[in-house]
Amino acid sequence: GKDRVARNVPAFYIDLTEVTNSQYARFCQERGRPLPDGFAQDQPDLPVVNITYVDAQEFARWAGKRLPTMDEWEKAARGDEGLAYPWGADADPAKAVAGAAKLARVGSIPAGASPFGALDMLGNAWEFVDDPRTPTPAAVASFRNLLTPPPTATEPWYAMRGGSFNTPLSENLTWDSASVPARFRAPDVGFRCARDVR
C-alpha cells in the first residue's frame, strides 16, 4: 500500500505478461465462445481487452490458473522492497506503456520489468485482480451511464490494478486500485493470471 506496510504473501506464480489476443482466441475457439468486441485478430501480441471479470476468471480456470490477489499483484509489481515503480524509484515514462495513444505488444518494454521479471505492470491494460469490493456511492454513480442496466452496490464488484495506456504514469499505480462492476468491460481493461505453488 501507500505506506509500504509489510505483509507475508505465500509463494505463488504469476504470468510475466498480460494475457494476449492469441491466447484468448484459442480459449474462445476451444470453448465455443465469441471473441470480445473490437477484437484485433491481426494483433496477436496485444493484451486482450474488452473482457469482463467473469471472462477473465473463466479463461484462468481453463488455463489451470486463477486471477492474482491484490497482495500478489502488488508484490509482483513492487518486489520485496516495496518499490515506487516496478523498475525502481524513478518516474520514467519510457519504462511503461502509460500516457500513450494505444495498447502496445505485451513485453515490449523490458526495461520496465519488476524485480521478479513481470512486465507491463504499469500501463498498457488495467488488470483485474481477485478482490471483491463493496463500492462507494461515488463509484456506483460513476458507472451509471456506462452500463445498462445501471450498476448497483449489491451486484458483484472487483478491483483492477496498474492503470492503462491512457493513464498518466504516477507512483500510486503500484499501490492503488479501482473498483468496477464484474460485468464492466472496456478497451483498456485486461488481465494476467497466477497460480498456487504445487
HUWO-V953221 format. One record per pair of residues at least 6 apart in sequence whose ideal C-beta (glycine too) atoms are under 8 Angstrom apart, sorted by the first residue. I is the first residue (numbers start at 1). GAP is how many residues later the second one is. D is the distance in whole Angstrom. If there is no record, write none. Layout:
((I	GAP	D) (I	GAP	D))
//
This chain:
((1	73	8) (1	174	5) (2	170	7) (2	173	5) (2	174	8) (4	78	4) (6	76	8) (7	64	6) (9	62	5) (9	63	6) (9	66	5) (10	187	8) (11	186	4) (12	56	7) (12	60	5) (12	182	5) (12	183	7) (12	184	6) (12	185	6) (13	181	6) (13	182	5) (13	183	8) (13	184	7) (14	54	6) (14	58	6) (14	59	8) (14	62	5) (14	102	8) (14	104	6) (14	178	7) (14	179	7) (14	180	4) (15	50	8) (15	103	8) (15	177	4) (15	178	5) (15	179	7) (16	91	7) (16	101	6) (16	102	6) (16	103	6) (17	30	8) (17	89	4) (17	90	5) (17	101	8) (17	102	5) (17	103	6) (17	175	7) (18	29	4) (18	30	8) (18	88	5) (18	102	6) (18	106	6) (18	107	6) (18	109	7) (18	172	5) (18	173	7) (18	174	5) (19	28	7) (19	29	5) (19	37	8) (19	40	6) (19	171	6) (19	172	6) (19	173	6) (19	174	7) (20	24	6) (20	25	6) (20	26	7) (20	27	6) (20	28	6) (20	86	6) (21	18	7) (21	19	6) (21	20	7) (21	22	6) (21	23	5) (21	24	7) (21	25	5) (21	26	8) (21	27	5) (22	22	4) (22	23	7) (23	25	7) (23	36	8) (23	40	8) (24	11	8) (24	12	7) (24	24	4) (24	27	7) (24	35	6) (25	10	6) (25	14	8) (25	16	7) (25	19	8) (27	6	7) (27	32	5) (27	35	5) (27	36	7) (28	6	7) (28	7	5) (30	32	7) (31	27	8) (31	31	7) (35	6	8) (36	12	7) (36	13	7) (36	14	4) (36	15	5) (36	19	7) (36	149	7) (37	13	5) (37	148	7) (38	11	8) (38	12	6) (38	149	6) (39	9	8) (39	11	7) (40	6	6) (43	62	8) (45	60	4) (45	61	6) (46	57	5) (46	58	8) (46	59	6) (46	60	7) (47	56	6) (47	59	6) (47	73	7) (47	77	6) (47	78	4) (47	143	4) (48	142	6) (48	143	8) (49	54	7) (49	76	5) (49	136	8) (49	137	7) (49	138	5) (49	139	6) (49	140	6) (49	141	5) (50	135	5) (50	136	7) (50	137	6) (50	139	7) (51	8	8) (51	134	6) (51	138	7) (51	139	7) (51	140	7) (52	130	6) (52	131	5) (52	132	7) (52	133	5) (53	14	8) (53	75	5) (53	103	8) (53	105	5) (53	127	8) (53	129	4) (53	130	8) (53	131	8) (54	128	6) (54	129	7) (55	130	8) (56	11	6) (56	72	5) (56	134	8) (56	135	4) (57	9	8) (57	10	6) (57	73	8) (59	132	8) (59	134	8) (60	6	5) (60	7	5) (60	131	8) (60	133	5) (63	130	6) (64	131	7) (65	128	4) (65	129	6) (65	130	4) (66	64	7) (66	127	7) (66	128	6) (66	129	6) (66	130	8) (67	61	6) (67	62	6) (67	63	4) (67	124	6) (67	126	7) (67	127	7) (68	8	7) (68	61	6) (68	62	7) (68	124	7) (68	125	7) (68	126	4) (69	60	6) (69	61	5) (69	62	7) (69	125	8) (70	59	5) (70	60	8) (70	61	5) (70	89	6) (70	91	7) (70	107	7) (72	57	8) (72	122	6) (73	48	8) (73	54	7) (73	56	5) (73	88	5) (73	89	8) (74	87	7) (74	100	7) (74	101	6) (75	41	8) (76	38	6) (76	40	6) (76	42	5) (76	45	7) (77	9	5) (77	37	5) (77	41	7) (77	44	4) (77	45	7) (77	84	8) (77	85	7) (77	97	5) (78	6	8) (78	8	7) (78	36	7) (78	37	8) (78	96	5) (78	97	8) (79	7	8) (79	35	6) (79	36	3) (79	37	6) (80	35	7) (81	34	7) (83	6	7) (83	31	8) (83	32	7) (83	91	7) (84	7	8) (84	87	5) (84	90	7) (85	6	7) (85	7	8) (85	10	7) (85	11	8) (85	37	7) (85	86	7) (85	89	6) (86	9	8) (86	10	8) (86	26	6) (86	27	7) (86	28	4) (86	29	8) (86	32	7) (86	35	5) (86	36	6) (86	88	7) (87	8	5) (87	24	7) (87	25	5) (87	26	7) (87	27	7) (91	78	6) (91	79	7) (91	80	7) (93	6	6) (93	76	5) (94	15	8) (94	17	7) (95	14	6) (95	16	5) (95	17	4) (96	13	7) (96	16	5) (96	24	8) (96	26	4) (96	27	4) (96	28	8) (96	73	6) (97	6	7) (97	7	4) (97	11	7) (97	12	7) (97	23	6) (97	26	4) (97	27	4) (97	68	5) (98	24	6) (98	25	3) (98	26	8) (98	65	6) (98	66	8) (98	67	7) (98	69	6) (98	70	6) (98	71	4) (98	75	8) (99	24	8) (99	66	8) (99	67	7) (99	68	7) (99	69	5) (99	70	6) (100	23	7) (100	65	4) (100	66	7) (101	64	7) (101	65	8) (102	63	6) (103	21	6) (103	22	7) (103	62	5) (103	85	7) (104	16	8) (104	20	6) (104	61	7) (106	13	7) (106	14	6) (106	18	7) (107	12	5) (107	13	7) (109	10	7) (109	11	7) (110	9	7) (112	7	7) (112	8	7) (112	9	8) (112	10	7) (113	6	5) (114	7	6) (118	74	8) (120	42	8) (121	41	6) (121	53	8) (122	40	5) (122	41	6) (122	47	7) (122	51	5) (122	52	7) (123	39	7) (123	40	6) (123	41	6) (123	42	6) (123	44	7) (123	46	7) (123	50	8) (124	38	8) (124	40	7) (124	41	6) (124	66	8) (125	37	8) (125	39	5) (125	40	7) (125	63	6) (125	64	6) (125	65	3) (125	66	8) (126	34	4) (126	35	7) (126	36	6) (126	37	6) (126	38	5) (126	41	8) (126	52	7) (126	60	8) (126	62	6) (126	63	5) (126	64	7) (127	33	6) (127	34	5) (127	35	5) (127	62	8) (127	63	6) (127	64	5) (127	65	6) (128	30	6) (128	31	8) (128	32	5) (128	61	7) (128	62	8) (128	63	4) (129	29	7) (129	30	5) (129	31	7) (129	32	5) (129	48	7) (130	28	7) (131	27	6) (131	28	4) (131	46	7) (132	24	7) (132	25	7) (132	26	6) (133	24	4) (133	25	6) (133	26	6) (133	46	4) (134	19	7) (134	23	7) (135	16	8) (135	18	5) (135	22	5) (135	44	5) (135	46	8) (136	43	8) (137	16	7) (139	18	8) (139	40	5) (140	11	6) (140	12	7) (140	13	5) (143	7	7) (143	8	5) (143	37	7) (143	38	6) (143	41	7) (144	6	5) (144	7	7) (146	38	7) (147	34	6) (147	36	7) (147	37	6) (151	6	8) (151	30	4) (151	32	8) (151	33	8) (155	26	6) (155	27	7) (155	28	8) (156	25	7) (156	26	4) (157	22	5) (157	23	7) (157	24	6) (157	25	7) (158	21	7) (158	22	7) (158	24	6) (159	18	4) (159	19	7) (159	20	6) (159	21	8) (160	17	7) (160	18	5) (160	20	6) (160	29	6) (161	12	8) (161	16	5) (161	17	8) (162	11	6) (162	12	8) (163	6	8) (163	7	8) (163	10	4) (164	24	4) (164	25	7) (165	23	6) (166	22	6) (167	6	7) (167	21	8) (180	9	8))
//
